[in-house]
Amino acid sequence: MTSNRILQLNAISTASCAVGMFVTRGTLYTFFGLNAPLLLDVLAVGLLAYAVALGLAAWRQPVSRQALMAFTAADGLWVAASALVLLVFWGQLAPIARILIVAVAVVVEMFATLQFVAARKIDPRSLQGLAPS
């Protein structure tokens, strides 16, 4: 799978998650032990912005190693934050919220891994015009 395709799929997945959060905003926040949907709305807007950044990076030819590594790091932070949320707020989360957090973290980790593997295949010198002759 090409790095462009990986970023495109990540963008679609991320945007889908954000749209799902907006569509279910009237009830989703209750599963997370929140009093209002504001925090999840802010998170959904951030996910949409991230999806746009992924899409723009995927549109570039070729995708830079630095971009792939930046998205890998961001996705890794999401997975770590998900684990932290589970540890700290386990008692306030409904079982469905726990399942959603784990499921999203697994998908995000999959994209992080794919992006990391794709980045390692790119010769950093080839993007700087320094490829050996």
A tleap script that builds the chain and sets N, CA, C and O, in Angstrom:
source leaprc.protein.ff14SB
mol = sequence {
  NMET THR SER ASN ARG ILE LEU GLN LEU ASN
  ALA ILE SER THR ALA SER CYS ALA VAL GLY
  MET PHE VAL THR ARG GLY THR LEU TYR THR
  PHE PHE GLY LEU ASN ALA PRO LEU LEU LEU
  ASP VAL LEU ALA VAL GLY LEU LEU ALA TYR
  ALA VAL ALA LEU GLY LEU ALA ALA TRP ARG
  GLN PRO VAL SER ARG GLN ALA LEU MET ALA
  PHE THR ALA ALA ASP GLY LEU TRP VAL ALA
  ALA SER ALA LEU VAL LEU LEU VAL PHE TRP
  GLY GLN LEU ALA PRO ILE ALA ARG ILE LEU
  ILE VAL ALA VAL ALA VAL VAL VAL GLU MET
  PHE ALA THR LEU GLN PHE VAL ALA ALA ARG
  LYS ILE ASP PRO ARG SER LEU GLN GLY LEU
  ALA PRO CSER
}
set mol.1.N position { 0.845 -1.170 0.000 }
set mol.1.CA position { 0.000 0.000 0.000 }
set mol.1.C position { 0.891 1.234 0.000 }
set mol.1.O position { 1.868 1.295 0.747 }
set mol.2.N position { 0.568 2.197 -0.816 }
set mol.2.CA position { 1.385 3.402 -0.915 }
set mol.2.C position { 1.139 4.326 0.272 }
set mol.2.O position { 0.098 4.264 0.924 }
set mol.3.N position { 2.122 5.183 0.535 }
set mol.3.CA position { 1.973 6.130 1.638 }
set mol.3.C position { 0.798 7.075 1.388 }
set mol.3.O position { 0.108 7.462 2.332 }
set mol.4.N position { 0.564 7.448 0.134 }
set mol.4.CA position { -0.586 8.296 -0.176 }
set mol.4.C position { -1.893 7.612 0.204 }
set mol.4.O position { -2.780 8.231 0.792 }
set mol.5.N position { -2.005 6.336 -0.135 }
set mol.5.CA position { -3.229 5.576 0.162 }
set mol.5.C position { -3.425 5.435 1.672 }
set mol.5.O position { -4.548 5.554 2.164 }
set mol.6.N position { -2.357 5.187 2.399 }
set mol.6.CA position { -2.450 5.062 3.857 }
set mol.6.C position { -2.992 6.352 4.456 }
set mol.6.O position { -3.904 6.320 5.283 }
set mol.7.N position { -2.435 7.488 4.042 }
set mol.7.CA position { -2.897 8.770 4.573 }
set mol.7.C position { -4.334 9.062 4.151 }
set mol.7.O position { -5.108 9.615 4.934 }
set mol.8.N position { -4.698 8.696 2.925 }
set mol.8.CA position { -6.081 8.890 2.480 }
set mol.8.C position { -7.046 8.085 3.347 }
set mol.8.O position { -8.070 8.607 3.786 }
set mol.9.N position { -6.726 6.828 3.591 }
set mol.9.CA position { -7.588 5.982 4.416 }
set mol.9.C position { -7.655 6.488 5.854 }
set mol.9.O position { -8.710 6.443 6.487 }
set mol.10.N position { -6.530 6.968 6.362 }
set mol.10.CA position { -6.515 7.542 7.700 }
set mol.10.C position { -7.405 8.784 7.741 }
set mol.10.O position { -8.154 8.977 8.698 }
set mol.11.N position { -7.327 9.621 6.716 }
set mol.11.CA position { -8.162 10.824 6.657 }
set mol.11.C position { -9.646 10.462 6.623 }
set mol.11.O position { -10.450 11.082 7.318 }
set mol.12.N position { -10.009 9.472 5.826 }
set mol.12.CA position { -11.405 9.048 5.733 }
set mol.12.C position { -11.873 8.485 7.069 }
set mol.12.O position { -12.970 8.805 7.526 }
set mol.13.N position { -11.062 7.660 7.691 }
set mol.13.CA position { -11.401 7.073 8.980 }
set mol.13.C position { -11.559 8.146 10.054 }
set mol.13.O position { -12.505 8.112 10.842 }
set mol.14.N position { -10.637 9.087 10.079 }
set mol.14.CA position { -10.668 10.163 11.067 }
set mol.14.C position { -11.894 11.049 10.867 }
set mol.14.O position { -12.580 11.394 11.830 }
set mol.15.N position { -12.167 11.413 9.626 }
set mol.15.CA position { -13.342 12.241 9.341 }
set mol.15.C position { -14.630 11.495 9.681 }
set mol.15.O position { -15.577 12.093 10.193 }
set mol.16.N position { -14.670 10.207 9.402 }
set mol.16.CA position { -15.854 9.398 9.727 }
set mol.16.C position { -16.099 9.370 11.228 }
set mol.16.O position { -17.242 9.459 11.678 }
set mol.17.N position { -15.040 9.247 11.992 }
set mol.17.CA position { -15.154 9.253 13.447 }
set mol.17.C position { -15.711 10.599 13.920 }
set mol.17.O position { -16.601 10.641 14.769 }
set mol.18.N position { -15.194 11.680 13.379 }
set mol.18.CA position { -15.670 13.013 13.767 }
set mol.18.C position { -17.140 13.197 13.408 }
set mol.18.O position { -17.917 13.707 14.216 }
set mol.19.N position { -17.521 12.790 12.216 }
set mol.19.CA position { -18.923 12.916 11.793 }
set mol.19.C position { -19.808 12.065 12.705 }
set mol.19.O position { -20.887 12.501 13.104 }
set mol.20.N position { -19.358 10.864 13.033 }
set mol.20.CA position { -20.109 10.015 13.950 }
set mol.20.C position { -20.298 10.669 15.307 }
set mol.20.O position { -21.353 10.539 15.929 }
set mol.21.N position { -19.275 11.370 15.760 }
set mol.21.CA position { -19.380 12.080 17.034 }
set mol.21.C position { -20.412 13.199 16.959 }
set mol.21.O position { -21.164 13.417 17.909 }
set mol.22.N position { -20.451 13.906 15.835 }
set mol.22.CA position { -21.436 14.975 15.670 }
set mol.22.C position { -22.856 14.416 15.552 }
set mol.22.O position { -23.796 14.969 16.123 }
set mol.23.N position { -23.002 13.333 14.819 }
set mol.23.CA position { -24.323 12.736 14.610 }
set mol.23.C position { -24.910 12.226 15.930 }
set mol.23.O position { -26.118 12.313 16.154 }
set mol.24.N position { -24.059 11.701 16.789 }
set mol.24.CA position { -24.536 11.131 18.055 }
set mol.24.C position { -24.313 12.064 19.244 }
set mol.24.O position { -24.343 11.621 20.392 }
set mol.25.N position { -24.094 13.332 18.981 }
set mol.25.CA position { -23.737 14.272 20.051 }
set mol.25.C position { -24.787 14.390 21.136 }
set mol.25.O position { -24.458 14.750 22.267 }
set mol.26.N position { -26.030 14.099 20.830 }
set mol.26.CA position { -27.089 14.203 21.827 }
set mol.26.C position { -27.042 13.130 22.894 }
set mol.26.O position { -27.588 13.314 23.982 }
set mol.27.N position { -26.401 12.017 22.602 }
set mol.27.CA position { -26.341 10.922 23.582 }
set mol.27.C position { -24.923 10.448 23.882 }
set mol.27.O position { -24.678 9.904 24.959 }
set mol.28.N position { -24.009 10.635 22.981 }
set mol.28.CA position { -22.657 10.082 23.145 }
set mol.28.C position { -21.983 10.561 24.426 }
set mol.28.O position { -21.335 9.776 25.117 }
set mol.29.N position { -22.131 11.833 24.744 }
set mol.29.CA position { -21.429 12.381 25.905 }
set mol.29.C position { -21.833 11.693 27.213 }
set mol.29.O position { -21.031 11.622 28.145 }
set mol.30.N position { -23.056 11.191 27.290 }
set mol.30.CA position { -23.498 10.534 28.523 }
set mol.30.C position { -22.717 9.242 28.780 }
set mol.30.O position { -22.493 8.877 29.934 }
set mol.31.N position { -22.305 8.554 27.724 }
set mol.31.CA position { -21.540 7.319 27.880 }
set mol.31.C position { -20.133 7.575 28.440 }
set mol.31.O position { -19.502 6.687 29.013 }
set mol.32.N position { -19.666 8.809 28.258 }
set mol.32.CA position { -18.335 9.175 28.716 }
set mol.32.C position { -18.363 9.885 30.072 }
set mol.32.O position { -17.343 10.400 30.531 }
set mol.33.N position { -19.528 9.906 30.702 }
set mol.33.CA position { -19.660 10.519 32.020 }
set mol.33.C position { -19.573 12.025 31.997 }
set mol.33.O position { -19.236 12.644 33.006 }
set mol.34.N position { -19.873 12.625 30.860 }
set mol.34.CA position { -19.819 14.084 30.725 }
set mol.34.C position { -21.200 14.676 30.953 }
set mol.34.O position { -22.211 13.998 30.768 }
set mol.35.N position { -21.243 15.949 31.356 }
set mol.35.CA position { -22.509 16.636 31.584 }
set mol.35.C position { -23.062 17.305 30.334 }
set mol.35.O position { -24.248 17.628 30.273 }
set mol.36.N position { -22.212 17.513 29.342 }
set mol.36.CA position { -22.612 18.188 28.098 }
set mol.36.C position { -21.701 17.695 26.974 }
set mol.36.O position { -20.627 17.153 27.238 }
set mol.37.N position { -22.122 17.879 25.733 }
set mol.37.CA position { -21.322 17.378 24.603 }
set mol.37.C position { -20.158 18.271 24.189 }
set mol.37.O position { -19.456 17.946 23.232 }
set mol.38.N position { -19.934 19.385 24.877 }
set mol.38.CA position { -18.944 20.367 24.431 }
set mol.38.C position { -17.555 19.768 24.225 }
set mol.38.O position { -16.928 20.015 23.195 }
set mol.39.N position { -17.066 18.990 25.182 }
set mol.39.CA position { -15.723 18.408 25.057 }
set mol.39.C position { -15.622 17.504 23.825 }
set mol.39.O position { -14.631 17.550 23.096 }
set mol.40.N position { -16.639 16.691 23.598 }
set mol.40.CA position { -16.627 15.809 22.425 }
set mol.40.C position { -16.782 16.606 21.129 }
set mol.40.O position { -16.235 16.216 20.097 }
set mol.41.N position { -17.525 17.721 21.172 }
set mol.41.CA position { -17.638 18.586 19.994 }
set mol.41.C position { -16.284 19.182 19.626 }
set mol.41.O position { -15.908 19.218 18.454 }
set mol.42.N position { -15.559 19.648 20.634 }
set mol.42.CA position { -14.220 20.215 20.398 }
set mol.42.C position { -13.296 19.133 19.840 }
set mol.42.O position { -12.530 19.383 18.909 }
set mol.43.N position { -13.372 17.949 20.405 }
set mol.43.CA position { -12.567 16.834 19.922 }
set mol.43.C position { -12.909 16.494 18.469 }
set mol.43.O position { -12.017 16.226 17.664 }
set mol.44.N position { -14.195 16.508 18.140 }
set mol.44.CA position { -14.625 16.209 16.768 }
set mol.44.C position { -14.121 17.265 15.785 }
set mol.44.O position { -13.707 16.924 14.676 }
set mol.45.N position { -14.149 18.528 16.172 }
set mol.45.CA position { -13.616 19.590 15.308 }
set mol.45.C position { -12.121 19.373 15.094 }
set mol.45.O position { -11.620 19.526 13.980 }
set mol.46.N position { -11.408 19.016 16.166 }
set mol.46.CA position { -9.981 18.718 16.040 }
set mol.46.C position { -9.722 17.545 15.115 }
set mol.46.O position { -8.773 17.566 14.332 }
set mol.47.N position { -10.564 16.520 15.201 }
set mol.47.CA position { -10.420 15.363 14.310 }
set mol.47.C position { -10.656 15.754 12.856 }
set mol.47.O position { -9.966 15.269 11.959 }
set mol.48.N position { -11.632 16.629 12.624 }
set mol.48.CA position { -11.864 17.091 11.245 }
set mol.48.C position { -10.656 17.861 10.716 }
set mol.48.O position { -10.267 17.691 9.560 }
set mol.49.N position { -10.067 18.701 11.554 }
set mol.49.CA position { -8.861 19.440 11.139 }
set mol.49.C position { -7.720 18.466 10.841 }
set mol.49.O position { -6.986 18.644 9.869 }
set mol.50.N position { -7.573 17.446 11.674 }
set mol.50.CA position { -6.532 16.438 11.460 }
set mol.50.C position { -6.791 15.675 10.162 }
set mol.50.O position { -5.857 15.376 9.417 }
set mol.51.N position { -8.051 15.361 9.894 }
set mol.51.CA position { -8.405 14.667 8.650 }
set mol.51.C position { -8.044 15.520 7.429 }
set mol.51.O position { -7.561 14.999 6.424 }
set mol.52.N position { -8.278 16.814 7.521 }
set mol.52.CA position { -7.908 17.718 6.417 }
set mol.52.C position { -6.390 17.720 6.222 }
set mol.52.O position { -5.906 17.670 5.091 }
set mol.53.N position { -5.642 17.779 7.327 }
set mol.53.CA position { -4.175 17.745 7.232 }
set mol.53.C position { -3.696 16.442 6.608 }
set mol.53.O position { -2.787 16.444 5.778 }
set mol.54.N position { -4.303 15.335 7.003 }
set mol.54.CA position { -3.957 14.041 6.398 }
set mol.54.C position { -4.259 14.049 4.904 }
set mol.54.O position { -3.445 13.601 4.097 }
set mol.55.N position { -5.422 14.557 4.545 }
set mol.55.CA position { -5.817 14.608 3.132 }
set mol.55.C position { -4.884 15.472 2.303 }
set mol.55.O position { -4.515 15.102 1.188 }
set mol.56.N position { -4.501 16.619 2.842 }
set mol.56.CA position { -3.571 17.496 2.115 }
set mol.56.C position { -2.212 16.833 1.939 }
set mol.56.O position { -1.605 16.927 0.872 }
set mol.57.N position { -1.739 16.169 2.974 }
set mol.57.CA position { -0.452 15.471 2.874 }
set mol.57.C position { -0.538 14.328 1.870 }
set mol.57.O position { 0.412 14.082 1.126 }
set mol.58.N position { -1.667 13.631 1.844 }
set mol.58.CA position { -1.845 12.514 0.908 }
set mol.58.C position { -1.890 12.994 -0.536 }
set mol.58.O position { -1.530 12.251 -1.449 }
set mol.59.N position { -2.322 14.206 -0.743 }
set mol.59.CA position { -2.467 14.770 -2.085 }
set mol.59.C position { -1.105 15.109 -2.693 }
set mol.59.O position { -0.949 15.113 -3.914 }
set mol.60.N position { -0.125 15.392 -1.839 }
set mol.60.CA position { 1.215 15.759 -2.317 }
set mol.60.C position { 1.915 14.542 -2.893 }
set mol.60.O position { 1.745 13.421 -2.414 }
set mol.61.N position { 2.698 14.780 -3.920 }
set mol.61.CA position { 3.470 13.707 -4.554 }
set mol.61.C position { 4.943 14.100 -4.534 }
set mol.61.O position { 5.273 15.144 -5.095 }
set mol.62.N position { 5.802 13.376 -3.960 }
set mol.62.CA position { 5.554 12.246 -3.070 }
set mol.62.C position { 5.291 12.736 -1.653 }
set mol.62.O position { 5.555 13.892 -1.326 }
set mol.63.N position { 4.767 11.846 -0.815 }
set mol.63.CA position { 4.592 12.157 0.600 }
set mol.63.C position { 5.972 12.126 1.240 }
set mol.63.O position { 6.744 11.192 1.023 }
set mol.64.N position { 6.276 13.142 2.022 }
set mol.64.CA position { 7.607 13.188 2.639 }
set mol.64.C position { 7.696 12.252 3.838 }
set mol.64.O position { 6.706 11.945 4.502 }
set mol.65.N position { 8.894 11.824 4.079 }
set mol.65.CA position { 9.158 10.974 5.239 }
set mol.65.C position { 8.815 11.732 6.520 }
set mol.65.O position { 8.271 11.153 7.460 }
set mol.66.N position { 9.131 13.024 6.555 }
set mol.66.CA position { 8.850 13.835 7.731 }
set mol.66.C position { 7.347 13.914 8.011 }
set mol.66.O position { 6.927 13.856 9.166 }
set mol.67.N position { 6.545 14.045 6.962 }
set mol.67.CA position { 5.093 14.093 7.152 }
set mol.67.C position { 4.591 12.772 7.708 }
set mol.67.O position { 3.788 12.756 8.641 }
set mol.68.N position { 5.055 11.668 7.144 }
set mol.68.CA position { 4.633 10.361 7.645 }
set mol.68.C position { 5.021 10.170 9.102 }
set mol.68.O position { 4.232 9.651 9.892 }
set mol.69.N position { 6.223 10.581 9.463 }
set mol.69.CA position { 6.664 10.422 10.842 }
set mol.69.C position { 5.888 11.345 11.783 }
set mol.69.O position { 5.613 10.972 12.923 }
set mol.70.N position { 5.534 12.539 11.321 }
set mol.70.CA position { 4.737 13.453 12.151 }
set mol.70.C position { 3.355 12.860 12.418 }
set mol.70.O position { 2.862 12.913 13.545 }
set mol.71.N position { 2.727 12.293 11.377 }
set mol.71.CA position { 1.417 11.675 11.565 }
set mol.71.C position { 1.527 10.412 12.417 }
set mol.71.O position { 0.621 10.101 13.190 }
set mol.72.N position { 2.625 9.694 12.278 }
set mol.72.CA position { 2.857 8.515 13.118 }
set mol.72.C position { 2.951 8.928 14.585 }
set mol.72.O position { 2.359 8.290 15.455 }
set mol.73.N position { 3.693 9.989 14.851 }
set mol.73.CA position { 3.828 10.478 16.230 }
set mol.73.C position { 2.485 10.953 16.787 }
set mol.73.O position { 2.137 10.651 17.929 }
set mol.74.N position { 1.742 11.690 15.979 }
set mol.74.CA position { 0.428 12.174 16.427 }
set mol.74.C position { -0.512 11.011 16.716 }
set mol.74.O position { -1.234 11.026 17.713 }
set mol.75.N position { -0.506 10.018 15.859 }
set mol.75.CA position { -1.360 8.849 16.086 }
set mol.75.C position { -0.904 8.077 17.319 }
set mol.75.O position { -1.733 7.566 18.072 }
set mol.76.N position { 0.399 7.991 17.527 }
set mol.76.CA position { 0.919 7.342 18.725 }
set mol.76.C position { 0.497 8.069 19.994 }
set mol.76.O position { 0.195 7.437 21.006 }
set mol.77.N position { 0.477 9.398 19.938 }
set mol.77.CA position { 0.005 10.177 21.083 }
set mol.77.C position { -1.474 9.914 21.355 }
set mol.77.O position { -1.897 9.852 22.509 }
set mol.78.N position { -2.261 9.760 20.281 }
set mol.78.CA position { -3.685 9.451 20.450 }
set mol.78.C position { -3.847 8.117 21.200 }
set mol.78.O position { -4.656 8.008 22.121 }
set mol.79.N position { -3.075 7.119 20.795 }
set mol.79.CA position { -3.167 5.801 21.430 }
set mol.79.C position { -2.761 5.901 22.903 }
set mol.79.O position { -3.423 5.329 23.769 }
set mol.80.N position { -1.686 6.617 23.183 }
set mol.80.CA position { -1.238 6.784 24.569 }
set mol.80.C position { -2.287 7.541 25.392 }
set mol.80.O position { -2.563 7.178 26.536 }
set mol.81.N position { -2.864 8.584 24.809 }
set mol.81.CA position { -3.905 9.346 25.512 }
set mol.81.C position { -5.141 8.485 25.760 }
set mol.81.O position { -5.797 8.616 26.793 }
set mol.82.N position { -5.452 7.616 24.821 }
set mol.82.CA position { -6.589 6.706 24.998 }
set mol.82.C position { -6.358 5.788 26.191 }
set mol.82.O position { -7.262 5.573 26.998 }
set mol.83.N position { -5.157 5.250 26.301 }
set mol.83.CA position { -4.824 4.384 27.435 }
set mol.83.C position { -4.917 5.160 28.746 }
set mol.83.O position { -5.407 4.641 29.749 }
set mol.84.N position { -4.449 6.394 28.731 }
set mol.84.CA position { -4.501 7.236 29.924 }
set mol.84.C position { -5.946 7.526 30.335 }
set mol.84.O position { -6.283 7.471 31.518 }
set mol.85.N position { -6.784 7.830 29.366 }
set mol.85.CA position { -8.203 8.084 29.651 }
set mol.85.C position { -8.841 6.840 30.266 }
set mol.85.O position { -9.600 6.940 31.229 }
set mol.86.N position { -8.535 5.682 29.715 }
set mol.86.CA position { -9.085 4.441 30.272 }
set mol.86.C position { -8.622 4.226 31.712 }
set mol.86.O position { -9.412 3.834 32.571 }
set mol.87.N position { -7.355 4.482 31.968 }
set mol.87.CA position { -6.819 4.278 33.318 }
set mol.87.C position { -7.405 5.266 34.327 }
set mol.87.O position { -7.783 4.879 35.433 }
set mol.88.N position { -7.478 6.520 33.951 }
set mol.88.CA position { -7.892 7.560 34.887 }
set mol.88.C position { -9.409 7.606 35.076 }
set mol.88.O position { -9.892 7.833 36.186 }
set mol.89.N position { -10.154 7.391 33.998 }
set mol.89.CA position { -11.610 7.584 34.054 }
set mol.89.C position { -12.413 6.291 33.921 }
set mol.89.O position { -13.602 6.341 33.607 }
set mol.90.N position { -11.798 5.151 34.152 }
set mol.90.CA position { -12.462 3.868 33.964 }
set mol.90.C position { -13.839 3.835 34.643 }
set mol.90.O position { -14.814 3.410 34.023 }
set mol.91.N position { -13.934 4.264 35.872 }
set mol.91.CA position { -15.173 4.201 36.630 }
set mol.91.C position { -16.277 5.102 36.111 }
set mol.91.O position { -17.454 4.821 36.332 }
set mol.92.N position { -15.923 6.177 35.426 }
set mol.92.CA position { -16.925 7.100 34.899 }
set mol.92.C position { -17.393 6.722 33.496 }
set mol.92.O position { -18.397 7.249 33.017 }
set mol.93.N position { -16.681 5.822 32.838 }
set mol.93.CA position { -17.011 5.443 31.471 }
set mol.93.C position { -17.999 4.281 31.452 }
set mol.93.O position { -17.830 3.295 32.169 }
set mol.94.N position { -19.021 4.408 30.631 }
set mol.94.CA position { -19.940 3.291 30.406 }
set mol.94.C position { -19.186 2.216 29.624 }
set mol.94.O position { -18.231 2.535 28.916 }
set mol.95.N position { -19.589 0.965 29.737 }
set mol.95.CA position { -18.905 -0.100 28.997 }
set mol.95.C position { -18.794 0.182 27.492 }
set mol.95.O position { -17.767 -0.122 26.885 }
set mol.96.N position { -19.827 0.753 26.891 }
set mol.96.CA position { -19.758 1.065 25.454 }
set mol.96.C position { -18.687 2.122 25.172 }
set mol.96.O position { -18.035 2.070 24.129 }
set mol.97.N position { -18.497 3.074 26.082 }
set mol.97.CA position { -17.452 4.088 25.905 }
set mol.97.C position { -16.072 3.443 25.962 }
set mol.97.O position { -15.184 3.799 25.187 }
set mol.98.N position { -15.893 2.500 26.874 }
set mol.98.CA position { -14.616 1.790 26.960 }
set mol.98.C position { -14.328 1.037 25.668 }
set mol.98.O position { -13.209 1.062 25.155 }
set mol.99.N position { -15.349 0.372 25.153 }
set mol.99.CA position { -15.198 -0.376 23.897 }
set mol.99.C position { -14.860 0.574 22.751 }
set mol.99.O position { -13.988 0.274 21.935 }
set mol.100.N position { -15.544 1.718 22.683 }
set mol.100.CA position { -15.272 2.688 21.621 }
set mol.100.C position { -13.848 3.216 21.703 }
set mol.100.O position { -13.170 3.341 20.684 }
set mol.101.N position { -13.395 3.524 22.907 }
set mol.101.CA position { -12.029 4.041 23.075 }
set mol.101.C position { -11.010 3.010 22.620 }
set mol.101.O position { -10.066 3.344 21.904 }
set mol.102.N position { -11.192 1.762 23.028 }
set mol.102.CA position { -10.254 0.706 22.637 }
set mol.102.C position { -10.300 0.465 21.132 }
set mol.102.O position { -9.257 0.338 20.492 }
set mol.103.N position { -11.507 0.402 20.562 }
set mol.103.CA position { -11.639 0.144 19.117 }
set mol.103.C position { -10.977 1.241 18.293 }
set mol.103.O position { -10.266 0.952 17.330 }
set mol.104.N position { -11.204 2.485 18.664 }
set mol.104.CA position { -10.587 3.593 17.927 }
set mol.104.C position { -9.075 3.554 18.101 }
set mol.104.O position { -8.336 3.779 17.143 }
set mol.105.N position { -8.609 3.273 19.308 }
set mol.105.CA position { -7.164 3.203 19.545 }
set mol.105.C position { -6.510 2.108 18.711 }
set mol.105.O position { -5.399 2.289 18.213 }
set mol.106.N position { -7.180 0.985 18.556 }
set mol.106.CA position { -6.630 -0.109 17.736 }
set mol.106.C position { -6.515 0.336 16.276 }
set mol.106.O position { -5.500 0.080 15.628 }
set mol.107.N position { -7.539 0.992 15.764 }
set mol.107.CA position { -7.502 1.466 14.371 }
set mol.107.C position { -6.407 2.517 14.202 }
set mol.107.O position { -5.661 2.489 13.224 }
set mol.108.N position { -6.312 3.435 15.148 }
set mol.108.CA position { -5.288 4.486 15.066 }
set mol.108.C position { -3.892 3.869 15.141 }
set mol.108.O position { -2.988 4.304 14.427 }
set mol.109.N position { -3.707 2.882 15.980 }
set mol.109.CA position { -2.410 2.204 16.063 }
set mol.109.C position { -2.066 1.513 14.742 }
set mol.109.O position { -0.909 1.501 14.321 }
set mol.110.N position { -3.078 0.943 14.098 }
set mol.110.CA position { -2.856 0.304 12.800 }
set mol.110.C position { -2.341 1.333 11.787 }
set mol.110.O position { -1.397 1.062 11.045 }
set mol.111.N position { -2.970 2.513 11.763 }
set mol.111.CA position { -2.498 3.543 10.841 }
set mol.111.C position { -1.104 4.024 11.220 }
set mol.111.O position { -0.276 4.264 10.341 }
set mol.112.N position { -0.834 4.167 12.498 }
set mol.112.CA position { 0.500 4.595 12.931 }
set mol.112.C position { 1.562 3.603 12.462 }
set mol.112.O position { 2.627 3.993 11.984 }
set mol.113.N position { 1.260 2.337 12.605 }
set mol.113.CA position { 2.204 1.303 12.186 }
set mol.113.C position { 2.414 1.328 10.674 }
set mol.113.O position { 3.550 1.268 10.205 }
set mol.114.N position { 1.333 1.415 9.916 }
set mol.114.CA position { 1.446 1.476 8.454 }
set mol.114.C position { 2.243 2.699 8.010 }
set mol.114.O position { 3.070 2.607 7.103 }
set mol.115.N position { 1.997 3.834 8.643 }
set mol.115.CA position { 2.712 5.064 8.296 }
set mol.115.C position { 4.194 4.941 8.646 }
set mol.115.O position { 5.050 5.394 7.886 }
set mol.116.N position { 4.497 4.336 9.783 }
set mol.116.CA position { 5.886 4.159 10.192 }
set mol.116.C position { 6.630 3.264 9.207 }
set mol.116.O position { 7.747 3.577 8.794 }
set mol.117.N position { 6.007 2.155 8.834 }
set mol.117.CA position { 6.624 1.235 7.875 }
set mol.117.C position { 6.848 1.937 6.537 }
set mol.117.O position { 7.904 1.786 5.923 }
set mol.118.N position { 5.850 2.707 6.085 }
set mol.118.CA position { 5.985 3.434 4.811 }
set mol.118.C position { 7.099 4.472 4.897 }
set mol.118.O position { 7.854 4.645 3.940 }
set mol.119.N position { 7.212 5.162 6.023 }
set mol.119.CA position { 8.254 6.178 6.189 }
set mol.119.C position { 9.640 5.559 6.159 }
set mol.119.O position { 10.571 6.146 5.607 }
set mol.120.N position { 9.786 4.382 6.743 }
set mol.120.CA position { 11.097 3.714 6.764 }
set mol.120.C position { 11.532 3.275 5.374 }
set mol.120.O position { 12.726 3.099 5.128 }
set mol.121.N position { 10.583 3.097 4.463 }
set mol.121.CA position { 10.921 2.668 3.105 }
set mol.121.C position { 11.396 3.831 2.229 }
set mol.121.O position { 11.955 3.616 1.154 }
set mol.122.N position { 11.171 5.057 2.693 }
set mol.122.CA position { 11.563 6.235 1.909 }
set mol.122.C position { 13.009 6.568 2.219 }
set mol.122.O position { 13.385 6.732 3.380 }
set mol.123.N position { 13.816 6.667 1.178 }
set mol.123.CA position { 15.204 7.082 1.341 }
set mol.123.C position { 15.198 8.587 1.573 }
set mol.123.O position { 14.791 9.333 0.682 }
set mol.124.N position { 15.633 9.059 2.735 }
set mol.124.CA position { 15.579 10.494 3.012 }
set mol.124.C position { 16.398 11.318 2.019 }
set mol.124.O position { 16.091 12.486 1.779 }
set mol.125.N position { 17.420 10.723 1.453 }
set mol.125.CA position { 18.247 11.454 0.477 }
set mol.125.C position { 17.520 11.647 -0.846 }
set mol.125.O position { 17.801 12.600 -1.572 }
set mol.126.N position { 16.590 10.757 -1.168 }
set mol.126.CA position { 15.900 10.858 -2.442 }
set mol.126.C position { 14.990 12.070 -2.492 }
set mol.126.O position { 14.710 12.582 -3.576 }
set mol.127.N position { 14.525 12.539 -1.350 }
set mol.127.CA position { 13.635 13.689 -1.311 }
set mol.127.C position { 14.395 14.997 -1.300 }
set mol.127.O position { 13.794 16.063 -1.430 }
set mol.128.N position { 15.709 14.935 -1.147 }
set mol.128.CA position { 16.525 16.136 -1.105 }
set mol.128.C position { 17.407 16.255 -2.340 }
set mol.128.O position { 18.275 17.126 -2.402 }
set mol.129.N position { 17.194 15.399 -3.310 }
set mol.129.CA position { 18.024 15.445 -4.504 }
set mol.129.C position { 19.420 14.910 -4.286 }
set mol.129.O position { 20.318 15.162 -5.090 }
set mol.130.N position { 19.613 14.164 -3.190 }
set mol.130.CA position { 20.936 13.658 -2.861 }
set mol.130.C position { 21.053 12.158 -3.062 }
set mol.130.O position { 21.956 11.524 -2.517 }
set mol.131.N position { 20.154 11.594 -3.834 }
set mol.131.CA position { 20.201 10.139 -4.048 }
set mol.131.C position { 21.501 9.771 -4.753 }
set mol.131.O position { 21.968 10.499 -5.630 }
set mol.132.N position { 22.086 8.632 -4.364 }
set mol.132.CA position { 23.340 8.239 -5.004 }
set mol.132.C position { 23.118 7.952 -6.491 }
set mol.132.O position { 22.049 7.495 -6.893 }
set mol.133.N position { 24.134 8.225 -7.290 }
set mol.133.CA position { 24.023 8.022 -8.739 }
set mol.133.C position { 24.252 6.590 -9.117 }
set mol.133.O position { 24.195 6.247 -10.298 }
savepdb mol mol.pdb
quit
